[in-house]
Every structure is written in structure tokens, then in C-alpha cells.
Amino acid sequence: MRQRFATALLIGGSLILSGCNALGNADVSRAVANAEAAEADSIRDIMLTVADPREAVTYFNRQISESPSDIEPKRGLARSLVRAGRQSEAVLAWRKVMDHPDAEDADTVELADALIRTSDWNGAKAVLDSVPPTHETFKRYRLEAMVADSNRQWTRADSFYETAVDLTTTPAGVLNNWGYSKLTRGDGAAAERLFTEAITYDQGLFTAKNNLVLARASRRTYALPIIPMTQEERAQLLHTAGLAAVKQGDVDIGRSLLQDAIDTHPRHFEPAVRALQALDA
């Protein structure tokens, strides 16, 4: 009985091996190629997120030299240049992406973003105008809103901001931008509402907290809003409110807020100390 069982195992093993051979080298090569592609994608993702931007630039330049017809390394280089703060070079890199036959509407939007980072608002508008209306993405409308803001086209900007908010599940950043737009127009109340909404989506967005204090201060409301904040953030916000009060002529209130900022900060708060000393002088 044991002998027949062993024989069956040997026969079964032979069938399996013959089946593997029947699969052929093509299947093995395909599996290896898929694994290599997955590894390349993982490395690319790392380079575009957590890697040092300078290392990423070097990596993608090498990839371009090895595969000059591949569009992905070109995109990776352009994004890495943006991360590295080399915006003028990023514009050139995105233009090279746009020259590729596989370029997409999303690449055009990225070029507009790079142009905005170099303060080329007219160039960004021209690029965005070339994007078909069917390309409806959060980033496209956020950039459209920023360009409209730069041209003081407030109604147009509000429309684009509203659309952008509807197209994302993480609208804190664009709500903060929209609020700042309202603040620059002198609409402090609307700005305050937008900054508050931004904080409800991202309680760690200090820029929105600071802007909220500025919006309230524009209406001479210097008390800190009831929002989540650390002790250090509270000190920084008191500092912001104090400077805003001084600029508006409420010097005594400003002096008191600056002193509160110094007392609140868990460490030595040099900017507030210097501001208070300047007032006392």
C-alpha cells in the first residue's frame, strides 16, 4: 500500500513538472518582467515622495539616459525638480514631457502649476486655457482659481474654488487659499468662515489657524478662536494677534498679547521678545 502511494506521488510530481515545462519560458519571462516593473514602480514612488529631491533628480536623469523614449522618467524628473525648488528647470522639464507623444491633459496642468511657481501667471493662464473642459480635476480647478485671483476676477475665482472643493475629499488647503483670497479682498467675515472650515478638515494646518487669527484681527477681534492648538501654536497665534493689533493702532492690546505669547511659549520666544522690546523702546 505504502509502495503504491509513493509511486502515485512520483507520478504526480512528474505530471506537475511536465506541466511546468509545458508552461514554457515565455510565462517565466513574463512573470520576471512583471516583478521588475512592480519594483521599478515602487522605486519611482519612493523617489517622488520620501527620497531626497536631489537624489530623485539624479535618479530620473539616469533613467532618462537609459530609456530616452519613456515618458515616465521625464515626468519623474519634472516632479522632482518641483520638489527640489528648482522651478525654472521644472518648467523646462514639463515642456519636454509635453513634447512626448504620450503626454496627457494632466501633464498640461502640471506645466501650468510649474509656471505659477515661477510667478508666470500669464503663461499659466494660456496653458490652462488649452486644457479641454472635459478634463475636470481638483488640481486643474484649484490652479484656475489661483490664476483668476491673480487677475482680480473674484466671481470667476469663487466659482473655481467652489468646484475644486467639491472634487476632493481633502479640501483644507484649497479652503485656506480661498479664505486668503477673501481676506485680501477685505471680506474678513467670509475669510473667517473658510479658514474655520479648513481647520475642521485638517486640525494640523497651522497656516489656516494663523490666517484665521488675521481674519479676526482685521475686524479688531483679537481673542483667539476656539480651535485645536498646542501650547506652542497658542503662543505663535498670540504673537500674530499682537502684531496685527499694533499695526492697526491698538498698541496697548498688542503689547498685552505679545507678553501673553512670551509667557505661553514653552521655550524662549525670541520673535515676540524682540517685538515687545521694540514697542517699549
C-alpha positions as a Python dict, from the first residue, in 0.01 Angstrom:
ca = {
    (1, 'M'): (0, 0, 0),
    (2, 'R'): (285, 235, 101),
    (3, 'Q'): (469, 149, -220),
    (4, 'R'): (164, 229, -436),
    (5, 'F'): (126, 565, -253),
    (6, 'A'): (490, 656, -317),
    (7, 'T'): (454, 559, -681),
    (8, 'A'): (147, 782, -712),
    (9, 'L'): (341, 1071, -561),
    (10, 'L'): (624, 1021, -807),
    (11, 'I'): (382, 1009, -1099),
    (12, 'G'): (203, 1318, -970),
    (13, 'G'): (531, 1501, -929),
    (14, 'S'): (628, 1411, -1282),
    (15, 'L'): (299, 1544, -1413),
    (16, 'I'): (347, 1869, -1224),
    (17, 'L'): (700, 1911, -1358),
    (18, 'S'): (588, 1830, -1708),
    (19, 'G'): (306, 2083, -1665),
    (20, 'C'): (557, 2347, -1558),
    (21, 'N'): (768, 2270, -1860),
    (22, 'A'): (459, 2297, -2074),
    (23, 'L'): (408, 2650, -1948),
    (24, 'G'): (730, 2740, -2125),
    (25, 'N'): (991, 3009, -2080),
    (26, 'A'): (754, 3279, -2205),
    (27, 'D'): (544, 3258, -1889),
    (28, 'V'): (852, 3268, -1667),
    (29, 'S'): (989, 3568, -1857),
    (30, 'R'): (653, 3743, -1827),
    (31, 'A'): (647, 3683, -1451),
    (32, 'V'): (1000, 3818, -1415),
    (33, 'A'): (915, 4122, -1627),
    (34, 'N'): (606, 4192, -1416),
    (35, 'A'): (813, 4169, -1098),
    (36, 'E'): (1074, 4404, -1239),
    (37, 'A'): (805, 4651, -1346),
    (38, 'A'): (648, 4642, -999),
    (39, 'E'): (989, 4702, -842),
    (40, 'A'): (1054, 4994, -1079),
    (41, 'D'): (716, 5146, -987),
    (42, 'S'): (797, 5112, -617),
    (43, 'I'): (1134, 5281, -659),
    (44, 'R'): (971, 5560, -862),
    (45, 'D'): (709, 5614, -590),
    (46, 'I'): (981, 5634, -324),
    (47, 'M'): (1178, 5885, -530),
    (48, 'L'): (868, 6101, -576),
    (49, 'T'): (767, 6103, -209),
    (50, 'V'): (1017, 6031, 68),
    (51, 'A'): (1353, 6040, -112),
    (52, 'D'): (1574, 6347, -107),
    (53, 'P'): (1468, 6560, -407),
    (54, 'R'): (1829, 6597, -523),
    (55, 'E'): (1874, 6221, -525),
    (56, 'A'): (1546, 6188, -713),
    (57, 'V'): (1665, 6433, -979),
    (58, 'T'): (1984, 6230, -1026),
    (59, 'Y'): (1787, 5904, -1039),
    (60, 'F'): (1541, 6022, -1304),
    (61, 'N'): (1814, 6182, -1515),
    (62, 'R'): (1984, 5843, -1520),
    (63, 'Q'): (1656, 5674, -1610),
    (64, 'I'): (1605, 5917, -1900),
    (65, 'S'): (1952, 5843, -2037),
    (66, 'E'): (1878, 5469, -2018),
    (67, 'S'): (1524, 5493, -2162),
    (68, 'P'): (1501, 5820, -2358),
    (69, 'S'): (1171, 5724, -2524),
    (70, 'D'): (991, 5650, -2195),
    (71, 'I'): (770, 5934, -2067),
    (72, 'E'): (758, 5823, -1702),
    (73, 'P'): (1119, 5917, -1614),
    (74, 'K'): (1058, 6258, -1776),
    (75, 'R'): (754, 6308, -1555),
    (76, 'G'): (952, 6192, -1254),
    (77, 'L'): (1229, 6439, -1327),
    (78, 'A'): (985, 6729, -1365),
    (79, 'R'): (809, 6646, -1036),
    (80, 'S'): (1142, 6604, -857),
    (81, 'L'): (1264, 6942, -978),
    (82, 'V'): (947, 7098, -835),
    (83, 'R'): (1012, 6924, -502),
    (84, 'A'): (1373, 7045, -509),
    (85, 'G'): (1258, 7406, -554),
    (86, 'R'): (1419, 7432, -897),
    (87, 'Q'): (1107, 7576, -1055),
    (88, 'S'): (1254, 7726, -1372),
    (89, 'E'): (1413, 7392, -1455),
    (90, 'A'): (1085, 7220, -1373),
    (91, 'V'): (907, 7433, -1634),
    (92, 'L'): (1158, 7320, -1898),
    (93, 'A'): (1121, 6960, -1786),
    (94, 'W'): (741, 6972, -1811),
    (95, 'R'): (768, 7125, -2158),
    (96, 'K'): (978, 6825, -2261),
    (97, 'V'): (705, 6599, -2121),
    (98, 'M'): (453, 6791, -2331),
    (99, 'D'): (662, 6723, -2642),
    (100, 'H'): (624, 6349, -2587),
    (101, 'P'): (355, 6176, -2798),
    (102, 'D'): (211, 6012, -2484),
    (103, 'A'): (160, 6341, -2299),
    (104, 'E'): (-184, 6383, -2138),
    (105, 'D'): (-405, 6668, -2019),
    (106, 'A'): (-282, 6608, -1665),
    (107, 'D'): (71, 6690, -1782),
    (108, 'T'): (-55, 7021, -1920),
    (109, 'V'): (-199, 7103, -1577),
    (110, 'E'): (135, 7019, -1416),
    (111, 'L'): (309, 7258, -1656),
    (112, 'A'): (64, 7532, -1551),
    (113, 'D'): (144, 7457, -1186),
    (114, 'A'): (517, 7490, -1254),
    (115, 'L'): (459, 7821, -1432),
    (116, 'I'): (261, 7955, -1134),
    (117, 'R'): (553, 7861, -909),
    (118, 'T'): (772, 8091, -1120),
    (119, 'S'): (504, 8365, -1098),
    (120, 'D'): (436, 8340, -1471),
    (121, 'W'): (64, 8393, -1431),
    (122, 'N'): (0, 8484, -1793),
    (123, 'G'): (184, 8176, -1913),
    (124, 'A'): (-11, 7959, -1669),
    (125, 'K'): (-341, 8103, -1790),
    (126, 'A'): (-250, 8035, -2153),
    (127, 'V'): (-160, 7675, -2069),
    (128, 'L'): (-478, 7619, -1868),
    (129, 'D'): (-687, 7765, -2149),
    (130, 'S'): (-551, 7488, -2372),
    (131, 'V'): (-686, 7215, -2141),
    (132, 'P'): (-1017, 7079, -2273),
    (133, 'P'): (-1320, 7140, -2049),
    (134, 'T'): (-1373, 6765, -2021),
    (135, 'H'): (-1061, 6740, -1804),
    (136, 'E'): (-1230, 6813, -1472),
    (137, 'T'): (-985, 6755, -1187),
    (138, 'F'): (-927, 6911, -848),
    (139, 'K'): (-582, 7040, -938),
    (140, 'R'): (-698, 7195, -1264),
    (141, 'Y'): (-973, 7396, -1091),
    (142, 'R'): (-751, 7491, -797),
    (143, 'L'): (-499, 7640, -1039),
    (144, 'E'): (-777, 7809, -1238),
    (145, 'A'): (-894, 7973, -915),
    (146, 'M'): (-543, 8093, -832),
    (147, 'V'): (-498, 8242, -1179),
    (148, 'A'): (-836, 8415, -1157),
    (149, 'D'): (-731, 8551, -817),
    (150, 'S'): (-414, 8694, -965),
    (151, 'N'): (-624, 8876, -1225),
    (152, 'R'): (-867, 9001, -958),
    (153, 'Q'): (-1152, 8815, -1128),
    (154, 'W'): (-1327, 8747, -799),
    (155, 'T'): (-1651, 8590, -928),
    (156, 'R'): (-1456, 8356, -1153),
    (157, 'A'): (-1217, 8268, -871),
    (158, 'D'): (-1502, 8187, -630),
    (159, 'S'): (-1662, 7960, -889),
    (160, 'F'): (-1338, 7768, -945),
    (161, 'Y'): (-1265, 7740, -572),
    (162, 'E'): (-1612, 7600, -511),
    (163, 'T'): (-1571, 7344, -789),
    (164, 'A'): (-1228, 7241, -659),
    (165, 'V'): (-1366, 7186, -308),
    (166, 'D'): (-1636, 6959, -450),
    (167, 'L'): (-1375, 6747, -633),
    (168, 'T'): (-1164, 6643, -335),
    (169, 'T'): (-1205, 6467, -2),
    (170, 'T'): (-922, 6674, 149),
    (171, 'P'): (-1017, 7035, 79),
    (172, 'A'): (-833, 7201, 369),
    (173, 'G'): (-560, 7352, 152),
    (174, 'V'): (-789, 7496, -112),
    (175, 'L'): (-1028, 7628, 155),
    (176, 'N'): (-731, 7805, 313),
    (177, 'N'): (-638, 7957, -25),
    (178, 'W'): (-997, 8064, -82),
    (179, 'G'): (-1010, 8221, 262),
    (180, 'Y'): (-689, 8412, 198),
    (181, 'S'): (-839, 8536, -129),
    (182, 'K'): (-1141, 8666, 62),
    (183, 'L'): (-912, 8827, 320),
    (184, 'T'): (-715, 9017, 54),
    (185, 'R'): (-1045, 9147, -83),
    (186, 'G'): (-1134, 9286, 260),
    (187, 'D'): (-1407, 9030, 334),
    (188, 'G'): (-1284, 8922, 677),
    (189, 'A'): (-1608, 8752, 782),
    (190, 'A'): (-1614, 8522, 477),
    (191, 'A'): (-1244, 8455, 520),
    (192, 'E'): (-1300, 8356, 883),
    (193, 'R'): (-1567, 8104, 783),
    (194, 'L'): (-1343, 7945, 520),
    (195, 'F'): (-1040, 7923, 749),
    (196, 'T'): (-1253, 7764, 1019),
    (197, 'E'): (-1387, 7509, 771),
    (198, 'A'): (-1033, 7432, 655),
    (199, 'I'): (-930, 7356, 1013),
    (200, 'T'): (-1223, 7116, 1057),
    (201, 'Y'): (-1078, 6910, 771),
    (202, 'D'): (-717, 6936, 889),
    (203, 'Q'): (-660, 7030, 1253),
    (204, 'G'): (-284, 7037, 1194),
    (205, 'L'): (-296, 7305, 925),
    (206, 'F'): (-125, 7586, 1114),
    (207, 'T'): (-135, 7823, 816),
    (208, 'A'): (-515, 7820, 830),
    (209, 'K'): (-506, 7882, 1207),
    (210, 'N'): (-273, 8177, 1163),
    (211, 'N'): (-485, 8315, 879),
    (212, 'L'): (-797, 8276, 1093),
    (213, 'V'): (-638, 8494, 1362),
    (214, 'L'): (-552, 8754, 1097),
    (215, 'A'): (-908, 8748, 962),
    (216, 'R'): (-1049, 8807, 1310),
    (217, 'A'): (-793, 9077, 1378),
    (218, 'S'): (-896, 9257, 1058),
    (219, 'R'): (-1227, 9315, 1237),
    (220, 'R'): (-1044, 9407, 1560),
    (221, 'T'): (-1136, 9079, 1727),
    (222, 'Y'): (-809, 8977, 1892),
    (223, 'A'): (-922, 8696, 2120),
    (224, 'L'): (-801, 8361, 1994),
    (225, 'P'): (-1068, 8142, 1831),
    (226, 'I'): (-1174, 7818, 1995),
    (227, 'I'): (-982, 7571, 1777),
    (228, 'P'): (-746, 7281, 1849),
    (229, 'M'): (-395, 7411, 1919),
    (230, 'T'): (-80, 7309, 2104),
    (231, 'Q'): (79, 7534, 2364),
    (232, 'E'): (345, 7642, 2115),
    (233, 'E'): (82, 7713, 1849),
    (234, 'R'): (-113, 7920, 2102),
    (235, 'A'): (195, 8131, 2167),
    (236, 'Q'): (255, 8179, 1795),
    (237, 'L'): (-107, 8278, 1737),
    (238, 'L'): (-94, 8527, 2025),
    (239, 'H'): (215, 8671, 1859),
    (240, 'T'): (27, 8705, 1530),
    (241, 'A'): (-269, 8872, 1701),
    (242, 'G'): (-37, 9107, 1890),
    (243, 'L'): (142, 9224, 1576),
    (244, 'A'): (-192, 9269, 1398),
    (245, 'A'): (-320, 9482, 1685),
    (246, 'V'): (-11, 9703, 1679),
    (247, 'K'): (-38, 9754, 1303),
    (248, 'Q'): (-397, 9869, 1347),
    (249, 'G'): (-301, 10119, 1617),
    (250, 'D'): (-422, 9914, 1915),
    (251, 'V'): (-79, 9929, 2075),
    (252, 'D'): (-175, 9852, 2435),
    (253, 'I'): (-371, 9544, 2327),
    (254, 'G'): (-80, 9439, 2108),
    (255, 'R'): (167, 9478, 2394),
    (256, 'S'): (-51, 9262, 2619),
    (257, 'L'): (-87, 8991, 2354),
    (258, 'L'): (287, 8983, 2293),
    (259, 'Q'): (351, 8942, 2663),
    (260, 'D'): (96, 8658, 2674),
    (261, 'A'): (278, 8496, 2383),
    (262, 'I'): (609, 8510, 2570),
    (263, 'D'): (452, 8371, 2888),
    (264, 'T'): (270, 8094, 2700),
    (265, 'H'): (553, 7962, 2484),
    (266, 'P'): (715, 7652, 2635),
    (267, 'R'): (1059, 7786, 2539),
    (268, 'H'): (1222, 8125, 2483),
    (269, 'F'): (1014, 8304, 2217),
    (270, 'E'): (1266, 8538, 2058),
    (271, 'P'): (1042, 8699, 1788),
    (272, 'A'): (783, 8803, 2049),
    (273, 'V'): (1055, 8927, 2284),
    (274, 'R'): (1208, 9144, 2011),
    (275, 'A'): (866, 9282, 1913),
    (276, 'L'): (786, 9372, 2275),
    (277, 'Q'): (1125, 9534, 2325),
    (278, 'A'): (1071, 9740, 2010),
    (279, 'L'): (737, 9862, 2147),
    (280, 'D'): (885, 9950, 2484),
    (281, 'A'): (1167, 10139, 2315),
}
